[in-house]
Amino acid sequence: MAAKLANIHEMYKLLNEKERVNHDIMSVFGRFGLSQTLRRLGLEKQQGVSALQLIISLCLFRFNGASIFGMYRRDFHSLVDTGKNCYYRMMSRETMDWRTLLLRMCVRFFAILRKEHAEENDQPRCYIIDDTTLEKTGVSIEGISRVFDHVKHRCVLGFKELILAYFDGRTTIPVDFSLHREKGTDKNYGLSEEERERQFAKKRDKSNPNYTRFEELDMKKADCAIGMMKRAWKAGLRAAYALCDSWFTCEEFIHAVRSIGDGSVHFLGMGKMGNKRYYVRGFHQNVYEMISRYERTETKKMPKYNSRYFKVNGLMGKEIVRIFFIKYGHNQNWNIIITTDMTMNITKCFETYQIRWSIEVLAKESKQYLRLGQYQGRDFDGQIADCTLCHMTYIVLVIDKRLNDYETMGALFEEQRESLMALTLWQRLLAIIKRLLEVLADMLGISYEELSASIVRDEEMLSRYIVLAEALEDYDKAA
């Protein structure tokens, strides 16, 4: 199962309206009550520029696609009246609990939706877990290593960011994350001794939040993912399923997922094609043996998705699981989806698992529009701050889009995937105008391209067409 993300731009329209975004960002942030949150957590600065002002300014920089230094030089349209060093100090602040701040913002996100009666109840709520590569350029960055990039199929200098996202039935937002490095086969993090010696290093107090974040660098991703889900559950972000890819699908992880909320969260993830044995129908069998035994007699069609499938129930260690074998279209290879929800049918399994691809969109848009991973500061605390600010900015964009923009036409990754970009009145009218021109061209016996060229050559007709287009665009902006 592979997602085609080339044309998916959930925030494209919003992020290309920078003037409106910059104008509205203060009021949007005001709805999250960040000032009160900072005071309650004891994170508001006692001297100098307030933490709230610095955080909002740093998010504004991201909207405009510039770094701290870049915005300082441009003076940010006279909004920045402080030196750039205060921003760098904020990014490296040891006592700043960025994790709690992000989690509180997520909780407030859903409080706003409840107040606006904009909740979604038709789709299951899900935790989504995935990692993405944050490529860097300097070996002196604290905790840096070479990590394998599955997109480039080679090792690059950087971090792996493990993201926990939450899907509420319509929107996917980042809830928590951790940064990781890889030791490599030689246990030297892919760096020479000289490169390791050049790395920035500082002592951390165990009582400060930054100590735990640095310790996560060498923790197992599965352990971090479980910790994130437990914190989200405790904060009130309840989910019915935990969605992940085959990397996390193992007995220990599934057992840990089922322990969240006393069994309230079910596991749903891709399985691995390998020699792992499951206890099915009185026998210990691997997936190849199950395919050989049950493919011919139990395979059924799923016309809705042009697929074939069969299912078996069994034990994965001590966990009771349902295993779906799915073959898409003319593909000759079987894919495996494993779930602990024994009531789930193939259609629900297929549609629920598709939700997992929304985290790919989240990571793609965060990198493309919000500069995720582009911070090159040496202090690891600054790397944590950079990722947190990016995710906070994404949440602000999502709430703005969900409450003020047109609704998306259809669910994520359905047949018309381009509908993820909300169709505005202006876009719909353009489509109607184009269709009218096509019909007119057909009646005149000429091509659409020839008719369009005629309009462009006729200055009077072209000017009227532009006036109409500008009027429609102004109407759309006012609406």
Secondary structure, 3 states (H helix, E strand, C coil): CCCCCCCCCCCHHHHCCHHHHHHHHHHHHHCCCHHHHHHHCCCCCCCCCCHHHHHHHHHHHHHCCCCHHHHHHHHHHHCCCCCCHHHHHHHCCCCCCHHHHHHHHHHHHHHHHHHCCCCCCCCCCEEEEEEEEEECCCCCCCCCEEEEECCCCEEEEEEEEEEEEEECCCCEEEEEEEEECCCCCCCCCCCCHHHHHCCCCCCCCCCCHHHHHHHHHHCCHHHHHHHHHHHHHHCCCCCCEEEECHHHCCHHHHHHHHCHHHCCCEEEEECCCCCCCEEECCEEECHHHHHHHHHHHHCEEEHHHCEEEEEEEEEECCEEEEEEEEEECCCCCCEEEEECCCCCCHHHHHHHHHHHHHHHHHHHHHHHHHCCCCCCCCCHHHHHHHHHHHHHHHHHHHHHHHHHCCCCCCCCCCCCHHHHCCCCHHHHHHHHHHHHHHHHHHHHCCCHHHHHHHHHHCHHHHHHHHHHHHHHHHHHHHC
